Amino acid sequence: MLKKLLPVLLAITILLTACGPQGTPTLAPAEVEGTAISAAWTIVAMTQLAIPTATPVPPTETPSPTPLPTFTPQPLPTLQLSIPTATKSATGACDGILNMAEAGPQSQIRVENESGGTATFSLYLGKPNAFAQCGFVPGLSPLSKNGSVIVSIPKGEYYAYALIAYPNGSSSNASGYVNNRIGDNHMFVVKIKKEVIVVP
C-alpha cells in the first residue's frame, strides 16, 4: 500500500514545490557596481548629445551708403552765483531753518516762561527780511517752569509759538508776535503765558 502511495506523494511534493513562492534573486556587489557605472555613462552620453553645437551666424547688416550725422557738442550754460544783499528779494518758501549767518545784524531778546509748565518754544520769521532770509530760528531748547533764555536773532517780525506741558499731564499752547527792532537800546523781554506770548 505504501509503495502505491509513494509515487503519488512524490508527485504532489514536486508540484507544491514548483508552485510555491520563489526567492528574490540578488545581485552580486560587482554586478551592482557595473550597473551603476553603465547608467552613469549613459547619462553623460545623453547630456553630450543634448548640447547644441555652435554654428556661425552670417552677418546681416550691410553698410549704409550715406554717412551718418555727426554729433557736435554744444557749450554748457554758465551758472551765475550771487551773494544776497539787503535789496535782494527772497525766492522759495520760508519753511526751512533761518540762515543766521546771512540774515543780517542780530540783537538779543530774553524769553521768560511764566506758563506754569515746560514750554517748547519756537520763533518763525515768515517773511523775508531785508537780507532775503526767512525760516525757523535754530537751536531753541524747551524752557522749564519759570525758566528763561537769551536768544540772538536778526531783525524782523517773528511768529512765536510755545507748546506747554503741565505737571498734571495736561497741555496747552500759546502764540504771539515778536518784532525785533534792531537799534533800540534795551533788550526785549518775551513772556510765555498760559495762552499767549507777549512783549510787555
C-alpha positions in Angstrom: 0.0 0.0 0.0 2.8 2.4 0.9 4.6 1.6 -2.3 1.5 2.7 -4.3 1.1 6.0 -2.3 4.8 6.9 -2.5 4.8 8.0 -6.2 1.6 10.0 -5.6 3.1 11.7 -2.6 6.3 12.4 -4.5 4.3 14.0 -7.4 2.3 16.2 -5.0 5.5 17.3 -3.3 7.1 18.3 -6.6 4.0 20.2 -7.7 3.8 22.1 -4.4 7.5 23.0 -4.5 7.2 24.2 -8.1 4.1 26.3 -7.3 5.4 27.8 -4.1 6.8 31.4 -3.7 10.2 31.9 -5.3 13.0 33.7 -3.5 14.0 37.1 -5.0 17.3 36.9 -6.9 20.0 39.1 -5.5 22.8 40.7 -7.5 26.4 40.4 -6.5 28.2 43.6 -5.5 30.3 43.6 -8.6 27.1 43.4 -10.7 25.6 46.4 -8.8 28.7 48.4 -9.4 28.8 47.6 -13.1 25.1 48.6 -13.5 25.7 51.9 -11.8 28.7 52.8 -13.9 26.9 51.8 -17.0 23.9 54.1 -16.1 26.2 57.0 -15.3 28.0 56.7 -18.7 24.6 56.6 -20.4 23.5 59.9 -18.7 26.8 61.5 -19.7 26.4 60.4 -23.3 22.8 61.8 -23.3 23.9 65.1 -21.9 26.6 65.5 -24.5 24.0 64.8 -27.2 21.7 67.5 -25.8 24.3 70.3 -26.0 23.7 72.4 -29.1 26.5 72.8 -31.5 27.8 76.4 -32.2 27.1 77.3 -35.7 28.4 80.7 -37.0 25.7 83.2 -37.9 26.4 85.1 -41.1 26.3 88.9 -40.7 23.0 90.5 -41.8 24.0 94.2 -41.6 25.0 95.9 -44.8 27.0 99.2 -44.7 24.9 102.3 -45.2 25.6 104.1 -48.5 25.1 107.5 -46.8 27.2 108.7 -43.9 25.5 109.0 -40.5 25.2 112.5 -39.0 28.0 113.5 -36.6 27.3 115.0 -33.1 28.7 118.4 -32.4 28.9 119.2 -28.6 27.2 122.4 -27.5 28.8 124.6 -24.8 27.2 124.3 -21.4 25.4 127.3 -20.0 27.3 129.2 -17.3 25.8 129.4 -13.8 25.7 132.9 -12.2 26.1 132.9 -8.5 25.3 135.9 -6.5 25.7 136.9 -2.8 22.5 138.1 -1.1 22.3 141.8 -0.5 20.0 144.0 1.5 17.9 144.7 -1.5 17.6 141.2 -2.9 14.1 139.7 -2.8 13.6 136.2 -1.4 13.0 133.2 -3.6 11.3 130.0 -2.5 9.4 129.1 0.7 10.4 130.0 4.2 9.7 126.6 5.7 13.4 125.7 6.4 15.9 126.8 9.0 16.8 130.5 9.1 20.3 131.1 7.8 21.6 133.1 10.7 25.0 133.8 9.1 23.4 135.7 6.1 20.3 137.1 7.8 22.0 140.4 8.8 22.8 142.0 12.2 21.4 140.4 15.3 20.2 141.6 18.7 19.3 139.8 21.9 15.9 139.1 23.4 15.1 137.5 26.7 12.4 134.7 26.7 10.7 134.1 30.1 8.4 131.1 30.7 5.5 132.2 33.0 3.1 129.5 31.8 3.3 127.2 34.8 4.7 124.2 32.7 7.5 123.2 30.4 7.4 125.3 27.2 8.8 124.1 23.9 9.4 127.4 22.2 9.9 128.4 18.5 10.4 131.6 16.6 9.5 131.8 12.9 10.4 134.6 10.5 7.6 134.1 8.0 8.5 136.9 5.6 12.0 137.6 4.1 13.8 140.3 6.0 16.0 143.0 4.3 18.7 140.3 3.7 16.2 138.0 1.9 16.3 135.4 4.7 13.4 133.7 6.5 12.6 130.5 8.3 12.8 129.0 11.8 15.4 130.2 14.4 17.6 127.1 15.1 18.8 125.8 18.5 15.9 126.7 20.8 15.6 124.3 23.7 12.5 123.7 25.9 12.1 126.1 28.8 11.4 124.7 32.3 8.8 126.2 34.5 9.8 129.8 35.4 13.0 129.3 33.2 14.4 131.9 30.8 16.9 132.1 28.0 18.6 134.9 26.0 18.4 134.4 22.2 20.2 136.4 19.4 18.0 136.9 16.4 18.2 139.0 13.2 15.9 142.0 12.6 12.4 141.1 11.6 8.9 140.3 12.7 8.6 136.8 14.2 5.7 134.5 14.9 6.3 133.0 18.4 4.7 129.6 19.4 5.0 127.5 22.5 3.6 124.0 23.3 3.2 123.9 27.1 3.2 120.6 29.1 2.0 120.8 32.7 3.0 118.5 35.6 -0.5 117.0 35.8 -0.2 115.6 32.2 -2.4 118.3 30.5 -1.1 120.6 27.8 -1.9 123.9 26.0 -0.3 126.2 23.6 0.5 129.9 23.3 1.3 132.2 20.4 2.0 135.8 19.6 4.3 138.1 17.5 7.7 139.4 18.4 9.1 142.4 16.4 12.8 142.7 16.8 13.7 146.3 16.1 17.5 146.5 16.0 18.8 149.8 17.1 16.8 150.1 20.3 18.9 150.4 23.4 17.1 147.9 25.6 16.7 144.1 25.4 13.3 142.9 24.5 11.6 140.6 27.0 9.2 138.0 25.6 6.9 136.4 28.1 5.2 133.0 27.6 1.9 132.9 29.4 -0.7 130.1 29.5 -2.4 131.0 26.2 -0.5 133.9 24.8 3.1 135.2 24.1 3.5 138.9 24.8 6.2 141.6 24.6 5.4 143.9 27.6 
